[in-house]
Structures are given as C-alpha cells and as structure tokens.
C-alpha cells in the first residue's frame, strides 16, 4: 500500500513513527508537503490513502489554502483520508469545535466569538463576563494565543494582540482541579476510530500538570506528564462523542475536571504531539492505531 502523510517538511515524533511503522509493515510511505504536492487536473494522485497532519495557525494565510487544496483534490478522487477536510475545519476552528461538541450534551465552557479588540473592551464595560475569563484565538495550538484576563489592565494589554477585524473567542474560566503540589491539572486523552467497527474509541490518557503557577498545562509551556491508572468515569464517553461530533478519525482530546468534579471539554487536537513518554504513560502507540485504520480503509 502507498501511504501519504500530509505535513510540511519539519517532522515531529508522530510523523517519524508513522514512517517507521509503515515501512516495517511493508508499505511505501512518503511525506507530502502541501506546498510541494503535485496536483494535476485529470490525473489521480499515486497514493492509496492520505493521513493528514494538518496544523493551521491562521484561517487567512497560504498554509490553510495549501492544506485544503490538497484535501479537496484527494477527496475528489475518492482517496480515503484520515482526518479529512471537514474534520480539519471543525478541529482547527476552536469555536466550531465547541459549538459542535456542545450539541451532543458534552460539557463545554461558556464560549462566545467576537470580532476585534473593541468588542472585548465593550464586553468588559457592559459587565457581560465575570473575572477572570479566558480569551483565545480561534486557531493555533500549544497554548499560543491563549490569554488569561484577571483585571482591566490585563484586558488592555491583551487587546493589543488583536486587530479590529480579527476573530477572537471569549471563554468562561473553569477553575481546574489541582494536584498535591497545588498545580493545575487536566487530561490528554487519545481517541481513534476502531479499525474494525469504525466507531470512536478512547485509548487512554495521561494527566498534564502546570508548573510555576501557570494556568496552562501544555507540555511546551513547561507542563509535565503523570500517569493515569484509569480514565475517570464518564470521560471516555465524552471523548468518543467529541471525536464523532467533529467527524474526525483520530485526535488528542483535552478534558479538565472543575474543582467540583464536573468534566469539561477544553480542546480537540487532530495534529497533536506524541512521544515515547506519552506512549509509555498511556500504554499504546497511537501511530500503530492510525496505521491499523489506514490498512482497514
């Protein structure tokens, strides 16, 4: 089988594992850079399946255009795609993610989309939100573009990061549970469609712990991993519902428990990082599961 991995030239652990495992299974595996993909009208791309590792940091630049052009073209030729165009759009736009997931009954923070810095100033002046709250860009990952508003001075500083027409999300702040060290903690769960049933399956997860008083638990922001012996009650179900809601095939899904024990969906990541430490914590290789799904399709 010939497998394409849609990703720019800079590869991470996940892409290298997909290459290694795919080759070990006897497949031809190649990385397809969306900027260098050969798309010719009337000519079918020479791959049997595409694994998309699309990561979009803005919905107004050439990166999105290049990714979606490839996904559209391959889809038109009925080439199976793991995390296709609709899933990419649903997951990369955080407002769309929360809107779709909330419709399934999964708890999400109160979430509103606005446009321009003046809109968030007006919200503060009119008292629509209780402090503290969170402001996010609707795209991007790894904790970038996420701001914590504690007071009016924070708001004025944050407003400088947004143009007057730029979309932004205002989101209720959920006081997260804390670990024994007093740091915030949330969960990263891996979900993938089962290769036999095609139904979403929660594979397990690990805890992410913040550090140095930071409210972000992202590993790239200094967070650390701790093992999860069992997935808390109800969390597997909400993870599987979230994957289905955005029509994705595989994702890293962030869930947090509030201090009263209520689980909330925080984010869905279809181009999430993996690594040896994460695989060890969960006890499964997500790349093996992705390739199982690719082979079945």
HELIX and SHEET records of a PDB file:
HELIX    1   1 UNK A   13  UNK A   24  1                                  12    
HELIX    2   2 UNK A   62  UNK A   76  1                                  15    
HELIX    3   3 UNK A   85  UNK A   92  1                                   8    
HELIX    4   4 UNK A   94  UNK A  102  1                                   9    
HELIX    5   5 UNK A  117  UNK A  125  1                                   9    
HELIX    6   6 UNK A  152  UNK A  159  1                                   8    
HELIX    7   7 UNK A  219  UNK A  221  5                                   3    
HELIX    8   8 UNK A  235  UNK A  245  1                                  11    
HELIX    9   9 UNK A  276  UNK A  282  1                                   7    
HELIX   10  10 UNK A  286  UNK A  296  1                                  11    
SHEET    1   A 4 UNK A  28  UNK A  32  0                                        
SHEET    2   A 4 UNK A   2  UNK A   6  1                                        
SHEET    3   A 4 UNK A  49  UNK A  52  1                                        
SHEET    4   A 4 UNK A  80  UNK A  82  1                                        
SHEET    1   B 4 UNK A 111  UNK A 115  0                                        
SHEET    2   B 4 UNK A 167  UNK A 172 -1                                        
SHEET    3   B 4 UNK A 133  UNK A 136 -1                                        
SHEET    4   B 4 UNK A 146  UNK A 149 -1                                        
SHEET    1   C 5 UNK A 224  UNK A 227  0                                        
SHEET    2   C 5 UNK A 200  UNK A 209 -1                                        
SHEET    3   C 5 UNK A 185  UNK A 193 -1                                        
SHEET    4   C 5 UNK A 250  UNK A 257 -1                                        
SHEET    5   C 5 UNK A 263  UNK A 269 -1                                        
END                                                                             
